[in-house]
């Protein structure tokens, strides 16, 4: 029965994989233009005669190719299909799906454009000739799946003759990730590279490259014992030898893996299944490090290692166990850094910088985005988390900037950067889409140490946001929740922050201020039907009310709530406690970050069918907030009616709001009432209202009902991949913000930065 189920699972996976490659169109890549080509003027610039100007500039100075063409961000993935994954020599054509996949990874993880090039050429020297001839087209070359020892020959020739980086990922990518994992394994077991004994199986390209990387990191050559299918590589051996293997030959009478494994600190396997036995593991040094990277069946299964050596650290090559050694941790980012400084090669220093960057990131706190991508997995640095996960969005900033720095320091950067910190920030901005727009907000937040109380303090998203608040701002988080639950969850998620040391905890079940809190609430609500008993019950169980009272009493500067529950439920308590002294909720504003630029949507939550006065207040608040993000406000008042075409309720409300705004003489552009397409497409609006007072596309859409605003917001989030910042509660003097249950930890951090901005900056 088990065999039948396994066969069915494999068939299901096979069908799914084939469907993925075939639909909705064959393959995994396509080419898209980066410039408009809509008319004759565009054509004359893109091609003849305008293209000649770019050609002449490059002829005058070849470095201009990076300025006027895509070459500076273009990589070739080149293979002859002689050693494809675990499939062996399947030929160039059959290797194409793998090479397309590699190109997709370049684009996904590092935004590098890539062509896959499969060459039907088994001769390594002829293959190298072809690759060298490609230099005018590409900024770098990634050699892939070329069998050993041919890959050594191809890479050596290409590196000698080409003035761009040439990187054989099977060798060096694997070596870099192994180096990072080994660095952290030694860190955990308190060993040093220069002191360890290494035993390796596998004399192929990846195995040799890993050993060379260990040498760069400090391992002594005399402490490395290399075995292959024929046994130990020893001085004088003639069978199946090449110069790369011979460099690790030992002067010894020992001949087998079993004879050399005793006392080994690190086993490095890049060979085949079952090579390392439990008995051999038992004879290794205490707390052995076992990297069994053969795929899909490793040299020894991780649970077999743990059975004989519970203190062992194990890293496999497969994804269903911790510590998978995966090249995607390396190659997109080492190429990103190399391309961005115009490196002529990828040298040892750049590779070591990559190792150090990956290892350092694993020792840092796990990002919320990574935790969301790998729910249920252990993501705390330790024996089961030696290296980061591929979807950790911080990899590009950390690794690429480390590589760029090393290239500049070693003199191989043809376009050195003036400011590495700014470069790293730009990389982070490309990954965290909100980063660029949020920059001025974070800068303001860092200038004022405001106290932020989070109502849902036990939630994982809030805990991760609190960690990020402490790392990225000067704000002081206060969490409402049971201390024992918060401490237990911090430990589970691997977050180093501690209650009492890094942040305050307000325990709703037992807080010495409880009497003061319920009496304050009762004093505010006594003539609105709230009895002392009701006040006691609310201030014992309702964390939003507790947070609002804290802000009211001056014990916190701003409340963030809404990670659970319905928006209007939270708004009720914000109104009860904080809507005083001229403050009242005006509207909820959502910033939607899209490829085309930012778009603000209001009012998504507060006034279901606003009056003209409420619409006008929402417009003014939205414009003021847009400026906080560095956006020049252009407001469209949206309705089903278009410039008076319909006498509908929403149309009348919008026309009334326009009259109020006209009388106020506000200092920003606004127009209405109109459809959304007229708001966003100036050419459509020009046909309907040639004298429109709005110039260009609107960047703030204000609607006549929360139904319409919320629908647009959710459509953009789910169908246009828009990233939401907010909602921002306008009109409350930045004393409270109510998020929605779909908020992420990154979203909470953004709202915290908004809440941390001095009150004078916001409506």
PyMOL commands that set and color helices and strands:
alter all, ss='L'
color gray80, all
select helices_A, chain A and resi 2-22+40-46+51-60+62-68+70-73+96-110+124-133+150-161+169-189+193-195+205-217+221-223+243-246+257-260+278-282+302-308+327-329+331-340+348-363+368-373+395-409+420-431+435-446+460-472+483-493+514-528+532-541+543-552+567-578+612-628+649-664+676-680+682-688+706-719+745-755+759-761
alter helices_A, ss='H'
color red, helices_A
select strands_A, chain A and resi 74-79+113-118+140-143+165-168+198-201+224-228+231-232+266-269+289-292+313-316+451-454+476-480+504-506+558-561+587-594+597-602+634-638+669-674+700-703+723-730+736-738
alter strands_A, ss='S'
color yellow, strands_A
deselect
rebuild
show_as cartoon
